[in-house]
Amino acid sequence: MSENEPLLSVQNMEKHFPVTKGLFKRQVGAVKAVDGISFDVFKGETLGLVGESGCGKSTTGRLVTRLLEPTAGKVVFEGQDITHMAQGKLRPLRRDMQMIFQDPYSSLNPRHTVGTIVGAPFRIQGVETEHGIKKAVQDLLGLVGLNPEHYNRYPHEFSGGQRQRIGIARTLALKPKLIIADEPVSALDVSIQAQVVNLLEDLQNELDLTYVVIAHDLSVVRHISDRVAVMYLGKIVEIADRKRLYDSPMHPYTNALLSAVPVPDPKSRKERERIRLTGDVPSPLNPPPACRFHTRCWKAQEICKQVEPPLEELASGHRVACHFPENAPQQAVQTPATAG
Amino acid sequence: MSSFLEVKDLKIHFPTDDGLVKSVDGLTFSLERGKTLGIVGESGSGKSVTSLGILGLHKGRGANISGEIWLDGEELVGASQEHVRGLRGKKMAMIFQDPLSSMHPFYTVGDQIIEAYRIHHKVSKAVAKKHAIDMLGRVGIPEPQRRVDSYPHEFSGGMRQRAMIAMALSCDPELLIADEPTTALDVTVQAQILDLMRDLQREFNSALIIITHDLGVVAELSDDILVMYGGKCVEYGTADDIFYRPEHPYTWGLLGSMPRLDREPTERLLPIKGSPPSLINVPPGCAFHPRCPYADKTGGKDRTEVPALLETEGGHLVRCHLDRAERRALWDNEIKPALETQ
């Protein structure tokens, strides 16, 4: 296995949604949902993508799977540039790249049986299965922990957790290499969340899958990911392996996010020092200039309003976009010379 | 009368075509002024129905309600709708989960606060508006003079939730019920709202009930915690009881299902098998028995007998057939080590 060749490589990807006005749909602005992000995903790993609502994490997932067309930048999958590949050529590729959706209620057609839903990928892709589609579907149902005899039932007969399993079975049908999971557990009850998280991990070990998990829940992301990227207003502000990111986060935003998570330990509420961020995330229609976090950052200085901090590698595998990172190795702390 | 709020054997049943839905089935608890009770449970455990029941919002909707609710010496279950309506807003108020759908989109935020205030206070519109601006400022909305004339859609999610809290607090209620107040919010905004609720509660010395599925949120705010399952309370105790000495297998399961940021990451989560029961078909005996890993230790009682909610020590109540020594041993020797190290 070539460890150094990324399975998926995203380079300076942008997605701007035009905002139009008037009879002639004159473009008056753009929502910069994703504004120049780059990351690699290696075979067998799980990359977590976290951020608050509106940070562009779901758009990123849709761009990578080409459900949306990027405005600029490149998406490379298995060494092949798929950024502007035609739909017809894209279809065989979709076998290798699948998505798990957030809402198990709206992502399954209520008028189709489980067998039809899970068997759809075979029919669409024209894949021949050894013992017929029915057998293949039943195997998949067994794989995700459902009863294969439920083949003829409809989605409404299942609970939320079971529906999410049906969605996962459909995702796995064509043995994809890369799975993008967009908030795979956030619509589920706590006890069911844990079941699905464990299932995703088991499947990864069993089938050698690569995941990109998009979620807003920092504890779930930490549990499931090998590396984590934190997004804020369409940019990646910090990316590192899990341990580094959670133990010694460098970006103030990451610090604030982590300290805001309520901890199920009544004693810690007195001891814990919490970073209070004021205000809300600014609108991506009009993001603040330079460092986008400067309006809420307690460390912000003049330079943060004028110069955009590049995403720099400050420690091995730990990249941060900040002028004044925390927990940083010595040489990086000095003020950048290019101020003003 | 001892406590400020006393709920005794509250039952809220809904007759439907498919059968009787026992959403709340014999709930008893009490709450003092200045204290916070957290009600935890999964969807369909009856926690939201309980809160609506206390506010009297089930009356005349085909619900069978029995039991007693005593608020500051007044009984509410038997009281007339008009009487309860007079208490709502002034004596007790509610913060709902989704502020976008619980505010009227046609009226400005200010109008909605003014309406609530003027129902209970005979004041002019101008005075009420001043009060609304004052409330919005208190919950941390910037430029309240200007924002009072905004519509709900012009607010962000966090601001809407603040406006909701302002509305709920506008008449200084003595009992405040918050139903999943932060579930729809981002984590940094959630932290702001939780801080706000804590500060305001201290200021108003009100009794607060917070209903949520998130054990983290409960740990941040609650003095006492009530764990609900299948319409019944399965465990009740102080926050320390529930987090450091829990005795019900369901509570253990909830704790094991949560990945935690304050500990080293574990290899695997310890989920509860199966899924929560439908309230039409609550399993006989102990409602949790089909999912309970220790059900076979009860000698068959789990399927036939509903366990009683018994005190183990100092107000810590548990509804479980296992005897106390056994539960203690399981927690100390099996569950606690598994949660901490795995």
Interface residues (C-beta under 8 A of the other chain):
Chain A: E52 S53 S159 G160 G161 Q162 D189 V190 S191 I192 Q193 A194 Q195 V197 N198 E201 H216 L218 S219 V220 R222 H223 R242 Y246 A256 L257 L258 S259 A260 V261 P262 V263 P264 D265 P266 K267 S268 R269 R274 R276 L277 T278 D280 V281
Chain B: E42 S43 S156 G157 G158 M159 D186 V187 T188 V189 Q190 A191 Q192 L194 D195 H213 D214 L215 G216 V217 V218 A219 E220 S222 A239 D240 F243 G253 L254 L255 G256 S257 M258 P259 R260 L261 D262 P265 T266 R268 L269 L270 P271 I272 K273 S275 P276
